[in-house]
Amino acid sequence: MPLTNFAGWMLTTLVIYGGFAGWRARSGVAVALRPTPALLAVLAYAAVALAGIWRNLHGMAREVVLADGSTWQSADIFQAMTIVTAFTMLFVVLLALVALGSREARLCRVPP
């Protein structure tokens, strides 16, 4: 599966969730994340994930020949590592940000 296929799905998801976020912003419901220690830990984890993705996308692509004579491209492994990082580490970051946002919303809610 080429990496561009996953990029297309990510773009589609971004458009759908971006539209929903725009609707939520216009409806007057907004949640702001304050720089708490938990948020800083999540952002540090996100930085590690993004650095890994950057390294994988800019890795040195080489053709590797195995002892049995078969060949493979190291770029294939870099792409697989990028996909795994995006769907594991970045997914955990997203879940943590949602959890922090809902916690902040509960703490900052003003009764009518």
N, CA, C and O atoms as CSV, one atom per row, in Angstrom:
chain,resi,resn,atom,element,x,y,z
A,1,MET,N,N,0.851,-1.164,0.000
A,1,MET,CA,C,0.000,0.000,0.000
A,1,MET,C,C,0.902,1.234,0.000
A,1,MET,O,O,1.726,1.375,0.904
A,2,PRO,N,N,0.780,2.111,-0.957
A,2,PRO,CA,C,1.651,3.289,-0.997
A,2,PRO,C,C,1.281,4.279,0.106
A,2,PRO,O,O,0.135,4.355,0.548
A,3,LEU,N,N,2.275,5.021,0.524
A,3,LEU,CA,C,2.084,6.020,1.577
A,3,LEU,C,C,1.092,7.094,1.150
A,3,LEU,O,O,0.402,7.665,1.995
A,4,THR,N,N,1.008,7.377,-0.138
A,4,THR,CA,C,0.081,8.416,-0.616
A,4,THR,C,C,-1.375,8.024,-0.379
A,4,THR,O,O,-2.226,8.898,-0.213
A,5,ASN,N,N,-1.675,6.728,-0.361
A,5,ASN,CA,C,-3.036,6.288,-0.072
A,5,ASN,C,C,-3.432,6.705,1.344
A,5,ASN,O,O,-4.535,7.206,1.562
A,6,PHE,N,N,-2.523,6.495,2.312
A,6,PHE,CA,C,-2.809,6.887,3.679
A,6,PHE,C,C,-2.885,8.408,3.806
A,6,PHE,O,O,-3.676,8.928,4.593
A,7,ALA,N,N,-2.073,9.112,3.039
A,7,ALA,CA,C,-2.129,10.578,3.067
A,7,ALA,C,C,-3.491,11.064,2.558
A,7,ALA,O,O,-4.030,12.041,3.079
A,8,GLY,N,N,-4.038,10.405,1.568
A,8,GLY,CA,C,-5.365,10.768,1.079
A,8,GLY,C,C,-6.438,10.559,2.120
A,8,GLY,O,O,-7.325,11.399,2.279
A,9,TRP,N,N,-6.368,9.441,2.837
A,9,TRP,CA,C,-7.342,9.197,3.898
A,9,TRP,C,C,-7.177,10.200,5.030
A,9,TRP,O,O,-8.164,10.649,5.614
A,10,MET,N,N,-5.943,10.551,5.340
A,10,MET,CA,C,-5.716,11.561,6.388
A,10,MET,C,C,-6.297,12.911,5.974
A,10,MET,O,O,-6.888,13.613,6.795
A,11,LEU,N,N,-6.129,13.273,4.705
A,11,LEU,CA,C,-6.685,14.534,4.219
A,11,LEU,C,C,-8.211,14.518,4.283
A,11,LEU,O,O,-8.831,15.506,4.678
A,12,THR,N,N,-8.810,13.402,3.895
A,12,THR,CA,C,-10.265,13.277,3.970
A,12,THR,C,C,-10.749,13.418,5.405
A,12,THR,O,O,-11.727,14.119,5.667
A,13,THR,N,N,-10.071,12.758,6.332
A,13,THR,CA,C,-10.436,12.847,7.736
A,13,THR,C,C,-10.259,14.267,8.249
A,13,THR,O,O,-11.092,14.762,9.008
A,14,LEU,N,N,-9.182,14.926,7.841
A,14,LEU,CA,C,-8.943,16.306,8.258
A,14,LEU,C,C,-10.056,17.224,7.783
A,14,LEU,O,O,-10.497,18.096,8.532
A,15,VAL,N,N,-10.516,17.045,6.559
A,15,VAL,CA,C,-11.594,17.879,6.027
A,15,VAL,C,C,-12.885,17.649,6.820
A,15,VAL,O,O,-13.582,18.604,7.163
A,16,ILE,N,N,-13.200,16.391,7.109
A,16,ILE,CA,C,-14.436,16.093,7.839
A,16,ILE,C,C,-14.365,16.647,9.262
A,16,ILE,O,O,-15.277,17.348,9.700
A,17,TYR,N,N,-13.299,16.340,9.974
A,17,TYR,CA,C,-13.185,16.826,11.350
A,17,TYR,C,C,-12.961,18.333,11.400
A,17,TYR,O,O,-13.398,18.992,12.344
A,18,GLY,N,N,-12.291,18.879,10.403
A,18,GLY,CA,C,-12.133,20.335,10.349
A,18,GLY,C,C,-13.465,21.037,10.177
A,18,GLY,O,O,-13.710,22.073,10.795
A,19,GLY,N,N,-14.328,20.475,9.336
A,19,GLY,CA,C,-15.673,21.035,9.184
A,19,GLY,C,C,-16.458,20.958,10.476
A,19,GLY,O,O,-17.162,21.900,10.838
A,20,PHE,N,N,-16.341,19.838,11.173
A,20,PHE,CA,C,-17.030,19.698,12.457
A,20,PHE,C,C,-16.486,20.686,13.478
A,20,PHE,O,O,-17.257,21.287,14.226
A,21,ALA,N,N,-15.162,20.862,13.521
A,21,ALA,CA,C,-14.562,21.814,14.448
A,21,ALA,C,C,-14.992,23.241,14.116
A,21,ALA,O,O,-15.218,24.048,15.018
A,22,GLY,N,N,-15.104,23.553,12.829
A,22,GLY,CA,C,-15.594,24.876,12.440
A,22,GLY,C,C,-17.026,25.107,12.881
A,22,GLY,O,O,-17.379,26.193,13.340
A,23,TRP,N,N,-17.846,24.078,12.738
A,23,TRP,CA,C,-19.233,24.179,13.199
A,23,TRP,C,C,-19.282,24.387,14.708
A,23,TRP,O,O,-20.064,25.199,15.201
A,24,ARG,N,N,-18.438,23.645,15.447
A,24,ARG,CA,C,-18.415,23.784,16.902
A,24,ARG,C,C,-17.944,25.167,17.305
A,24,ARG,O,O,-18.452,25.736,18.272
A,25,ALA,N,N,-16.978,25.719,16.576
A,25,ALA,CA,C,-16.475,27.052,16.901
A,25,ALA,C,C,-17.547,28.112,16.674
A,25,ALA,O,O,-17.662,29.057,17.454
A,26,ARG,N,N,-18.336,27.957,15.605
A,26,ARG,CA,C,-19.409,28.915,15.336
A,26,ARG,C,C,-20.571,28.773,16.300
A,26,ARG,O,O,-21.328,29.722,16.506
A,27,SER,N,N,-20.718,27.594,16.895
A,27,SER,CA,C,-21.837,27.397,17.809
A,27,SER,C,C,-21.555,27.981,19.190
A,27,SER,O,O,-22.433,27.971,20.053
A,28,GLY,N,N,-20.355,28.486,19.411
A,28,GLY,CA,C,-20.033,29.143,20.678
A,28,GLY,C,C,-19.430,28.226,21.722
A,28,GLY,O,O,-19.142,28.682,22.829
A,29,VAL,N,N,-19.228,26.965,21.420
A,29,VAL,CA,C,-18.623,26.039,22.364
A,29,VAL,C,C,-17.142,25.951,22.030
A,29,VAL,O,O,-16.765,25.466,20.963
A,30,ALA,N,N,-16.320,26.416,22.935
A,30,ALA,CA,C,-14.882,26.389,22.692
A,30,ALA,C,C,-14.174,25.892,23.946
A,30,ALA,O,O,-14.573,26.215,25.065
A,31,VAL,N,N,-13.144,25.121,23.754
A,31,VAL,CA,C,-12.346,24.605,24.860
A,31,VAL,C,C,-10.901,24.988,24.593
A,31,VAL,O,O,-10.351,24.694,23.532
A,32,ALA,N,N,-10.300,25.643,25.567
A,32,ALA,CA,C,-8.899,26.036,25.438
A,32,ALA,C,C,-8.066,25.170,26.373
A,32,ALA,O,O,-8.411,24.995,27.542
A,33,LEU,N,N,-6.982,24.636,25.860
A,33,LEU,CA,C,-6.088,23.834,26.679
A,33,LEU,C,C,-5.038,24.742,27.308
A,33,LEU,O,O,-4.328,25.468,26.612
A,34,ARG,N,N,-4.954,24.691,28.608
A,34,ARG,CA,C,-3.926,25.459,29.309
A,34,ARG,C,C,-2.660,24.620,29.413
A,34,ARG,O,O,-2.739,23.392,29.442
A,35,PRO,N,N,-1.491,25.261,29.468
A,35,PRO,CA,C,-0.242,24.480,29.513
A,35,PRO,C,C,-0.038,23.824,30.882
A,35,PRO,O,O,0.712,24.334,31.714
A,36,THR,N,N,-0.697,22.710,31.104
A,36,THR,CA,C,-0.537,21.943,32.333
A,36,THR,C,C,0.598,20.947,32.144
A,36,THR,O,O,1.008,20.686,31.013
A,37,PRO,N,N,1.111,20.386,33.238
A,37,PRO,CA,C,2.164,19.368,33.085
A,37,PRO,C,C,1.721,18.184,32.222
A,37,PRO,O,O,2.523,17.629,31.472
A,38,ALA,N,N,0.451,17.798,32.326
A,38,ALA,CA,C,-0.035,16.685,31.508
A,38,ALA,C,C,-0.005,17.047,30.027
A,38,ALA,O,O,0.386,16.228,29.195
A,39,LEU,N,N,-0.416,18.272,29.694
A,39,LEU,CA,C,-0.385,18.709,28.300
A,39,LEU,C,C,1.046,18.774,27.780
A,39,LEU,O,O,1.308,18.394,26.639
A,40,LEU,N,N,1.959,19.246,28.596
A,40,LEU,CA,C,3.356,19.321,28.168
A,40,LEU,C,C,3.929,17.925,27.920
A,40,LEU,O,O,4.728,17.736,27.002
A,41,ALA,N,N,3.523,16.945,28.738
A,41,ALA,CA,C,3.977,15.572,28.512
A,41,ALA,C,C,3.430,15.025,27.194
A,41,ALA,O,O,4.143,14.345,26.458
A,42,VAL,N,N,2.181,15.320,26.903
A,42,VAL,CA,C,1.576,14.864,25.641
A,42,VAL,C,C,2.285,15.522,24.464
A,42,VAL,O,O,2.569,14.862,23.465
A,43,LEU,N,N,2.572,16.808,24.572
A,43,LEU,CA,C,3.263,17.508,23.488
A,43,LEU,C,C,4.686,16.987,23.289
A,43,LEU,O,O,5.171,16.926,22.159
A,44,ALA,N,N,5.360,16.610,24.380
A,44,ALA,CA,C,6.698,16.021,24.252
A,44,ALA,C,C,6.624,14.669,23.533
A,44,ALA,O,O,7.480,14.359,22.704
A,45,TYR,N,N,5.608,13.870,23.847
A,45,TYR,CA,C,5.411,12.585,23.183
A,45,TYR,C,C,5.123,12.806,21.700
A,45,TYR,O,O,5.612,12.066,20.847
A,46,ALA,N,N,4.318,13.840,21.401
A,46,ALA,CA,C,4.024,14.159,20.007
A,46,ALA,C,C,5.289,14.582,19.267
A,46,ALA,O,O,5.475,14.235,18.101
A,47,ALA,N,N,6.160,15.334,19.948
A,47,ALA,CA,C,7.409,15.760,19.317
A,47,ALA,C,C,8.290,14.561,18.966
A,47,ALA,O,O,8.925,14.542,17.912
A,48,VAL,N,N,8.330,13.564,19.847
A,48,VAL,CA,C,9.109,12.354,19.568
A,48,VAL,C,C,8.536,11.624,18.352
A,48,VAL,O,O,9.279,11.163,17.486
A,49,ALA,N,N,7.205,11.526,18.299
A,49,ALA,CA,C,6.560,10.853,17.159
A,49,ALA,C,C,6.834,11.597,15.859
A,49,ALA,O,O,7.171,10.979,14.849
A,50,LEU,N,N,6.693,12.911,15.878
A,50,LEU,CA,C,6.913,13.694,14.659
A,50,LEU,C,C,8.372,13.662,14.221
A,50,LEU,O,O,8.663,13.669,13.025
A,51,ALA,N,N,9.290,13.628,15.185
A,51,ALA,CA,C,10.709,13.519,14.829
A,51,ALA,C,C,10.991,12.171,14.163
A,51,ALA,O,O,11.772,12.097,13.215
A,52,GLY,N,N,10.359,11.113,14.657
A,52,GLY,CA,C,10.530,9.803,14.031
A,52,GLY,C,C,9.979,9.773,12.619
A,52,GLY,O,O,10.592,9.206,11.714
A,53,ILE,N,N,8.819,10.387,12.434
A,53,ILE,CA,C,8.239,10.451,11.089
A,53,ILE,C,C,9.136,11.250,10.161
A,53,ILE,O,O,9.369,10.844,9.023
A,54,TRP,N,N,9.638,12.371,10.628
A,54,TRP,CA,C,10.539,13.199,9.813
A,54,TRP,C,C,11.785,12.401,9.415
A,54,TRP,O,O,12.222,12.443,8.265
A,55,ARG,N,N,12.346,11.674,10.384
A,55,ARG,CA,C,13.550,10.875,10.106
A,55,ARG,C,C,13.246,9.777,9.090
A,55,ARG,O,O,14.052,9.507,8.200
A,56,ASN,N,N,12.076,9.145,9.228
A,56,ASN,CA,C,11.724,8.071,8.298
A,56,ASN,C,C,11.495,8.598,6.890
A,56,ASN,O,O,11.885,7.950,5.918
A,57,LEU,N,N,10.876,9.750,6.767
A,57,LEU,CA,C,10.597,10.296,5.441
A,57,LEU,C,C,11.850,10.817,4.753
A,57,LEU,O,O,11.886,10.930,3.528
A,58,HIS,N,N,12.869,11.133,5.529
A,58,HIS,CA,C,14.100,11.656,4.947
A,58,HIS,C,C,15.274,10.692,5.115
A,58,HIS,O,O,16.431,11.108,5.066
A,59,GLY,N,N,14.978,9.413,5.313
A,59,GLY,CA,C,16.034,8.413,5.479
A,59,GLY,C,C,16.717,8.108,4.154
A,59,GLY,O,O,16.179,8.364,3.077
A,60,MET,N,N,17.896,7.565,4.265
A,60,MET,CA,C,18.670,7.208,3.084
A,60,MET,C,C,18.093,5.923,2.486
A,60,MET,O,O,18.156,4.862,3.108
A,61,ALA,N,N,17.541,6.021,1.300
A,61,ALA,CA,C,16.953,4.853,0.633
A,61,ALA,C,C,18.058,4.078,-0.074
A,61,ALA,O,O,18.813,4.622,-0.880
A,62,ARG,N,N,18.127,2.808,0.249
A,62,ARG,CA,C,19.144,1.952,-0.364
A,62,ARG,C,C,18.508,0.640,-0.798
A,62,ARG,O,O,17.497,0.210,-0.242
A,63,GLU,N,N,19.109,0.019,-1.789
A,63,GLU,CA,C,18.691,-1.321,-2.179
A,63,GLU,C,C,19.551,-2.311,-1.414
A,63,GLU,O,O,20.779,-2.235,-1.438
A,64,VAL,N,N,18.898,-3.232,-0.742
A,64,VAL,CA,C,19.605,-4.208,0.090
A,64,VAL,C,C,19.467,-5.580,-0.556
A,64,VAL,O,O,18.370,-5.995,-0.933
A,65,VAL,N,N,20.598,-6.282,-0.681
A,65,VAL,CA,C,20.609,-7.626,-1.254
A,65,VAL,C,C,20.849,-8.611,-0.117
A,65,VAL,O,O,21.840,-8.510,0.605
A,66,LEU,N,N,19.941,-9.559,0.034
A,66,LEU,CA,C,20.074,-10.578,1.070
A,66,LEU,C,C,20.968,-11.713,0.611
A,66,LEU,O,O,21.344,-11.780,-0.560
A,67,ALA,N,N,21.306,-12.602,1.523
A,67,ALA,CA,C,22.210,-13.717,1.213
A,67,ALA,C,C,21.619,-14.650,0.165
A,67,ALA,O,O,22.358,-15.285,-0.587
A,68,ASP,N,N,20.288,-14.741,0.109
A,68,ASP,CA,C,19.678,-15.634,-0.886
A,68,ASP,C,C,19.515,-14.963,-2.247
A,68,ASP,O,O,18.980,-15.570,-3.174
A,69,GLY,N,N,19.971,-13.716,-2.375
A,69,GLY,CA,C,19.928,-13.017,-3.654
A,69,GLY,C,C,18.713,-12.131,-3.851
A,69,GLY,O,O,18.648,-11.384,-4.827
A,70,SER,N,N,17.749,-12.202,-2.942
A,70,SER,CA,C,16.572,-11.338,-3.083
A,70,SER,C,C,16.923,-9.914,-2.649
A,70,SER,O,O,17.788,-9.697,-1.800
A,71,THR,N,N,16.236,-8.970,-3.246
A,71,THR,CA,C,16.511,-7.562,-2.943
A,71,THR,C,C,15.251,-6.890,-2.420
A,71,THR,O,O,14.131,-7.303,-2.722
A,72,TRP,N,N,15.459,-5.853,-1.633
A,72,TRP,CA,C,14.356,-5.022,-1.156
A,72,TRP,C,C,14.881,-3.614,-0.940
A,72,TRP,O,O,16.088,-3.392,-0.849
A,73,GLN,N,N,13.971,-2.682,-0.862
A,73,GLN,CA,C,14.317,-1.275,-0.697
A,73,GLN,C,C,14.152,-0.877,0.768
A,73,GLN,O,O,13.153,-1.218,1.401
A,74,SER,N,N,15.125,-0.163,1.296
A,74,SER,CA,C,15.008,0.302,2.675
A,74,SER,C,C,13.907,1.361,2.800
A,74,SER,O,O,13.376,1.572,3.890
A,75,ALA,N,N,13.566,2.021,1.706
A,75,ALA,CA,C,12.493,3.013,1.744
A,75,ALA,C,C,11.154,2.368,2.091
A,75,ALA,O,O,10.288,3.018,2.676
A,76,ASP,N,N,10.977,1.098,1.736
A,76,ASP,CA,C,9.748,0.390,2.092
A,76,ASP,C,C,9.612,0.272,3.608
A,76,ASP,O,O,8.519,0.432,4.153
A,77,ILE,N,N,10.714,-0.005,4.281
A,77,ILE,CA,C,10.679,-0.096,5.741
A,77,ILE,C,C,10.435,1.277,6.340
A,77,ILE,O,O,9.687,1.402,7.309
A,78,PHE,N,N,11.053,2.311,5.781
A,78,PHE,CA,C,10.814,3.669,6.285
A,78,PHE,C,C,9.337,4.035,6.166
A,78,PHE,O,O,8.776,4.632,7.085
A,79,GLN,N,N,8.704,3.689,5.055
A,79,GLN,CA,C,7.278,3.984,4.887
A,79,GLN,C,C,6.437,3.216,5.896
A,79,GLN,O,O,5.503,3.768,6.479
A,80,ALA,N,N,6.760,1.959,6.101
A,80,ALA,CA,C,6.007,1.166,7.074
A,80,ALA,C,C,6.174,1.724,8.480
A,80,ALA,O,O,5.211,1.777,9.244
A,81,MET,N,N,7.377,2.137,8.825
A,81,MET,CA,C,7.610,2.719,10.152
A,81,MET,C,C,6.836,4.026,10.316
A,81,MET,O,O,6.329,4.315,11.400
A,82,THR,N,N,6.744,4.808,9.255
A,82,THR,CA,C,5.997,6.054,9.307
A,82,THR,C,C,4.519,5.787,9.547
A,82,THR,O,O,3.888,6.460,10.362
A,83,ILE,N,N,3.972,4.813,8.845
A,83,ILE,CA,C,2.556,4.470,9.012
A,83,ILE,C,C,2.288,3.964,10.423
A,83,ILE,O,O,1.304,4.360,11.048
A,84,VAL,N,N,3.149,3.098,10.926
A,84,VAL,CA,C,2.966,2.566,12.277
A,84,VAL,C,C,3.048,3.686,13.306
A,84,VAL,O,O,2.244,3.727,14.237
A,85,THR,N,N,4.003,4.588,13.153
A,85,THR,CA,C,4.127,5.707,14.086
A,85,THR,C,C,2.894,6.597,14.043
A,85,THR,O,O,2.399,7.021,15.087
A,86,ALA,N,N,2.400,6.882,12.856
A,86,ALA,CA,C,1.231,7.756,12.734
A,86,ALA,C,C,-0.001,7.131,13.366
A,86,ALA,O,O,-0.777,7.826,14.023
A,87,PHE,N,N,-0.192,5.840,13.180
A,87,PHE,CA,C,-1.405,5.201,13.677
A,87,PHE,C,C,-1.275,4.656,15.091
A,87,PHE,O,O,-2.254,4.143,15.634
A,88,THR,N,N,-0.101,4.751,15.704
A,88,THR,CA,C,0.021,4.348,17.104
A,88,THR,C,C,0.342,5.558,17.961
A,88,THR,O,O,-0.485,5.969,18.775
A,89,MET,N,N,1.511,6.131,17.799
A,89,MET,CA,C,1.918,7.239,18.665
A,89,MET,C,C,1.042,8.476,18.473
A,89,MET,O,O,0.588,9.072,19.449
A,90,LEU,N,N,0.805,8.861,17.224
A,90,LEU,CA,C,0.003,10.068,17.008
A,90,LEU,C,C,-1.456,9.850,17.391
A,90,LEU,O,O,-2.135,10.792,17.799
A,91,PHE,N,N,-1.945,8.622,17.265
A,91,PHE,CA,C,-3.302,8.314,17.699
A,91,PHE,C,C,-3.417,8.451,19.218
A,91,PHE,O,O,-4.415,8.965,19.722
A,92,VAL,N,N,-2.395,7.994,19.946
A,92,VAL,CA,C,-2.383,8.145,21.404
A,92,VAL,C,C,-2.325,9.620,21.784
A,92,VAL,O,O,-2.983,10.039,22.737
A,93,VAL,N,N,-1.551,10.406,21.056
A,93,VAL,CA,C,-1.505,11.849,21.305
A,93,VAL,C,C,-2.885,12.469,21.106
A,93,VAL,O,O,-3.326,13.280,21.920
A,94,LEU,N,N,-3.559,12.091,20.035
A,94,LEU,CA,C,-4.902,12.608,19.776
A,94,LEU,C,C,-5.866,12.236,20.896
A,94,LEU,O,O,-6.626,13.082,21.367
A,95,LEU,N,N,-5.840,10.985,21.324
A,95,LEU,CA,C,-6.709,10.554,22.420
A,95,LEU,C,C,-6.395,11.308,23.709
A,95,LEU,O,O,-7.309,11.693,24.439
A,96,ALA,N,N,-5.119,11.520,23.993
A,96,ALA,CA,C,-4.740,12.248,25.204
A,96,ALA,C,C,-5.200,13.701,25.144
A,96,ALA,O,O,-5.654,14.244,26.151
A,97,LEU,N,N,-5.089,14.337,23.980
A,97,LEU,CA,C,-5.555,15.714,23.850
A,97,LEU,C,C,-7.066,15.810,24.013
A,97,LEU,O,O,-7.569,16.757,24.618
A,98,VAL,N,N,-7.784,14.840,23.479
A,98,VAL,CA,C,-9.239,14.827,23.653
A,98,VAL,C,C,-9.586,14.649,25.124
A,98,VAL,O,O,-10.476,15.326,25.639
A,99,ALA,N,N,-8.890,13.740,25.805
A,99,ALA,CA,C,-9.148,13.513,27.224
A,99,ALA,C,C,-8.823,14.765,28.045
A,99,ALA,O,O,-9.577,15.137,28.944
A,100,LEU,N,N,-7.708,15.404,27.731
A,100,LEU,CA,C,-7.368,16.642,28.450
A,100,LEU,C,C,-8.379,17.734,28.162
A,100,LEU,O,O,-8.754,18.490,29.059
A,101,GLY,N,N,-8.822,17.821,26.918
A,101,GLY,CA,C,-9.815,18.836,26.568
A,101,GLY,C,C,-11.134,18.615,27.281
A,101,GLY,O,O,-11.752,19.576,27.739
A,102,SER,N,N,-11.579,17.376,27.386
A,102,SER,CA,C,-12.847,17.113,28.068
A,102,SER,C,C,-12.700,17.337,29.563
A,102,SER,O,O,-13.644,17.780,30.218
A,103,ARG,N,N,-11.526,17.037,30.110
A,103,ARG,CA,C,-11.297,17.310,31.538
A,103,ARG,C,C,-11.316,18.803,31.810
A,103,ARG,O,O,-11.911,19.254,32.789
A,104,GLU,N,N,-10.659,19.578,30.935
A,104,GLU,CA,C,-10.649,21.027,31.079
A,104,GLU,C,C,-12.055,21.595,30.940
A,104,GLU,O,O,-12.430,22.528,31.650
A,105,ALA,N,N,-12.827,21.026,30.021
A,105,ALA,CA,C,-14.207,21.510,29.824
A,105,ALA,C,C,-15.040,21.255,31.064
A,105,ALA,O,O,-15.858,22.094,31.442
A,106,ARG,N,N,-14.846,20.110,31.706
A,106,ARG,CA,C,-15.591,19.823,32.945
A,106,ARG,C,C,-15.163,20.751,34.065
A,106,ARG,O,O,-15.995,21.174,34.867
A,107,LEU,N,N,-13.860,21.079,34.137
A,107,LEU,CA,C,-13.373,21.941,35.196
A,107,LEU,C,C,-13.779,23.405,35.004
A,107,LEU,O,O,-13.977,24.133,35.976
A,108,CYS,N,N,-13.901,23.826,33.745
A,108,CYS,CA,C,-14.174,25.226,33.445
A,108,CYS,C,C,-15.645,25.508,33.158
A,108,CYS,O,O,-15.999,26.646,32.852
A,109,ARG,N,N,-16.489,24.523,33.248
A,109,ARG,CA,C,-17.904,24.707,32.904
A,109,ARG,C,C,-18.572,25.622,33.924
A,109,ARG,O,O,-18.441,25.440,35.134
A,110,VAL,N,N,-19.277,26.592,33.409
A,110,VAL,CA,C,-20.019,27.527,34.262
A,110,VAL,C,C,-21.484,27.135,34.205
A,110,VAL,O,O,-22.052,27.039,33.117
A,111,PRO,N,N,-22.110,26.905,35.357
A,111,PRO,CA,C,-23.517,26.533,35.327
A,111,PRO,C,C,-24.382,27.689,34.819
A,111,PRO,O,O,-24.070,28.852,35.075
A,112,PRO,N,N,-25.461,27.378,34.106
A,112,PRO,CA,C,-26.313,28.446,33.556
A,112,PRO,C,C,-27.121,29.156,34.628
A,112,PRO,O,O,-27.881,30.074,34.322
